[in-house]
Amino acid sequence: MNNNLREQELIKGLSVNDKKAIEAIYKDNFGVVQSLVLNNNGTEDDAKDVFQEAVIVLYEKAKSGVFELNCQIKTYLYSVSKRLWLKRLQKNSRYELQANGLEETVYVEDDLGVHEKRNVEFGMMEHAMAHIGEPCKSLLEAYYLKKSSMQEIAETFGYTNADNAKNQKYKCLARLRKLFFAQYKNGNKNG
């Protein structure tokens, strides 16, 4: 698979300090870690620190020469970052671990299995987004990724008001769901 080959090349590049590989790893993966940290009481600087630490962990593993990545780089960095961020939150007392029926041991395999499934779903969502067409693609990206308001979207896309932009967003979401679930059903039949 082309993506696996690319990821192996990125790991190899990381192990020899290849600037392009490091930049690609950063570009492809920082967003998911940033979202994790920002959505869990963190700042942009916290996200950068945690991501940097996770990349260092990956670098040290890659440098060892015996490391074999059994998941996507994104999954690995997310998992490491999640653990680093939870430790930091506990240390800073911004996070209170509640053991309400939860075991203290978290099995990495289970966690990675969940992340692998999410990665497949993210891939399907990216595919659906690529095939949704314009203006839906740009409108959804403006709302969900750029966090634009409905008024800003109305002005950018030429809708008469924010309500019309909101209606169009819902139509686009319905279309995206249809594309995603058609692909999801086909993926489950093949898997």
N, C-alpha and C positions, 0 to 999 in steps of 0.2 A: 504494500500500500504506500502511495506517495507521501502521505502525511507522516507515517512511521519513519520512513527513510529521512525525511526532513528533520524530524525530531532527533533521530540518532546523530545526524550531522551537527545539529545545534549542540547536543551534549558533548560531542567530540570537540567542537569549536570552543565551547565553554572551558573544557579541560585544558586547552592550550591558550587561553586568554584571547581568543579571536574576537576583536571588537564588534564585527558584524553579527556574530552569533549572539554575543551578549546583548547587543541592541535589539535583535530580533526576539530574544527571550523576554526582554523587558517590554517591548512593544506588544507582543502577543499575550502577555500574562499579567501585567501590572494592574489592569482594569479590574479583574476579578478579585484580586487581593485588596485593592483600594476600596471596592464596594463592601467587602467583608468588614474591613476596619471601620469605614465611615458609618456603616449600618450598626456597628456595635460599640458606640461611644468613643470612637477614635477620630483623629484629625488626619489631614493630608500628610503631615510630617510623620505621624505614627505609621501610616500606610507605607510610606517610603522606607522607613526604618525596618519595619517587619519584612517587607518585600526584599530589601537588601540582605537581611539575615537569612531569609529562605534561599535566596540565590547563592549565598555563601555555603549553605548546607549542601545544595545541589552541586556546587563547584567542587567542594571537598570530596563528595561522593564520586563525581565524574573523574576527578584527579586520581582517585585510588586505583583506577584501572580494573577493578573487579565489580563495579557497580553496573547492574542491569536494570534499566527502567522498565517496569511492567505496566505502566499507565502513561497517559499523556503528561507532558511537562506541566501543563496547566493544573492537572489533578494533583500532581506531586507538590508543586509550589503552593497551591491552595491548602492542601492538607498540613504542610509544614507551617505555613503562615497562620493557619487557624490555631494550631497548638501554641505557637509563639505568642500570638495575640492573647489567647486565653490565659497563658502564664503571666503575661504582662498586666492584664486586667486584674488578675488575682493579687499580684504583687502590689499594685497601686490601689487596691481596695475599691476599684470602680466596678467590680464584678463579684457578686456573691454566689459562690457555687452552692446550688441547692441540691441536696441529695434525696429529694422526694422520690424514693423508689428507683433512683438511677444508680447503677453500679458505677463505682469509681473507675473501673478499668474500661477503656474504650478500645475496642479491637480495630486496629488499623485496616485490616482486610475488609471488615464490614463497612467502615467509613469510606475506603477507596472504592468499594463496590458501588456504594451510593453515588460517589463522585463520577465513577465511570459511566453509570447510567445517566447522570446529569449531563456529562460531556456528550454522550450520544444524542441526548435530547437537545442540547445546545446546538449541536451540528445540524440536526433536523430543523431547528428553528432558524439557523443561519441560511439553510437551503430554502426554507419557506420564504424568508425575508428577501432572498435573492430573486425569487420568482414571483413576488407579489406585485411588482410593477410600480410605476410612479402614478400619482403622487403619494400613494400609500406608504411606500418605503421611506421616503424623506419625511413624511408627516409623523410616522411612528418613531423614527429616529429623533426627530426634533422634540417630541414629547417625552419619550422614555430615556433617551440617552443624553440629550442636551438640556433636558428639564425645562424646555420652553413652556410658557403659559399658553392657554388657549387663545388669548388675545394676540400674543406674538405670532402664533401659528396662523391665525386668521389673517393678519397683516402680511405675513411672509407668503402665504399660499393664495392670497386674494379672495378669501371668503368674506362675506358681508359682515359677519360678526362671530364672536367666540362660540355661540351656540351652534352655528352652522359648522364651524371647525370641529366642535365636539361630536356632532352627528357623523361627520366624515371620519373622524377617528374611530368611532364605534363600528362603522361599516368596514373600515380597513382592518380592524381587529377581528371582526367576524370572518373576513376573507383570509386573514393570516391563520386563524384557528382552523379553518377548513383545509387549507394547504398543509398545515402542520399535522393534523390528525389523519388526513389521507395518507401522508407519508409514514406516520407513526403506525397505522394499521398495517401498511405494506411491510414495514420494518419488522413488526412482530410476527408476521406470517413467515417472513424469510428467516428470522432468528430462531 
